[in-house]
């Protein structure tokens, strides 16, 4: 630990002891090893690993025309469905990772059972082709030792060159204290909005067959350290799952700017932006993650914008995430999987939770909305359901094109001195690299 002088003065011995005590108390809520990584449905596990017969899961009424699929995704996403999911998530009182796992009414256990049942109902509507499962792992988080992400696996038609696309959002929520299991942790913007988006795409996209397998995933443990996504990323790495792309959705439905927001931030208090979405990803302009973000923007312009009534501005951000913040795409990137994050243009707070902080994010005020006419009914919502539906369509279009397109390239490129590139090939090609030089 390095202690530096600040404008508050030098740290003294007493303050140093307080820091050590706080670190001990904080770390005692967690263990850092994640073990027993298990997809609980054996069929789902085999599909993710590419061990299945695609013919078993083929639609009896296939729609193969790509433009028809994109149009149906756009037309079938319903703002009312997204609203219904979010209204239900608000009833669980507290979706903290350490909250009740036994009750069928409140807590993270009730929330994940409900989400699982929704995936089951979506599957029943589509010839049982969507395979629900839990992804279970052991780790001490907020004193709870076992946790479950919720998955819905849509098998691809090509198991020979098996690739997987993940569309994710975290289901857990929090208040001011990250392990508070008694507060009203409704977590509507952060992140019932992203969870609802993932669920709505599972409902709609399970009607179609794509070349690649799609995993719709609701993670937990995000608020304490991206633990649910990290566990699944380890599972993918350990089992050599060829993850083609990860689309993470977090804080994706709100349109109102707070007093604070993490840089690069929105203009100021109560600014409204319902026509822009930010894409965060790691690396420079030539990184695979930035290329994925550009691909998403390109597909919107080429495939979707002609069908929409409200055009969206898609802004590709230079950073991997907002300053000092992080999301569930990062563990996948750290394990060399291509990943990015969708986030609203405006956020209501920077989650600092310090003295004078009065924004909604990471507080018990991250609620549905307010009753403006005192009739005991919420009539002004903090999440814009139409805006959320537009972001869902952008996700769905990108995932659809990626899931029907060619395999991910298996080579990498780097620059050489002077004009030119080095193309590095896998060992299977029996060539280690090709250098391409260009005349000035």
Secondary structure, DSSP 8 states (H G I E B T S, - for coil): -----BTTB---HHHHHHHHHHHHHHHTTB----EEEEESSHHHHHHHTT-S-GGGG--TT----HHHHHHHHHHH--HHHHHHHHHHHHTTSB--TTS-SS-SSSHHHHHHHHHHHHHHHHHHHTTT-EEEEEEEEEEEETTEEEEEEEEEEE--S-STT--EEEEEEE-----SSTT-SSS-B--IIIIIHHHHHHHHHHHHHTTS--SSEEEEEEE--HHHHSHHHHHHHHHHHHTT--EEEEEEE-S-SB-B--S-B-SS--SSTT-B-SSEEEEE-SSSTTSHHHHHHHHHHHHIIIIIGGG-SS--EEEE-SSSSSTT---TTHHHHHTT--EEEEEES--SB-S---TT---STTSTT--SEE-SSSSSS--EESB-HHHHHHHHHHHHHHHHHHHHS------EEEE-SSSEEEEE--GGGT--EEEEE---
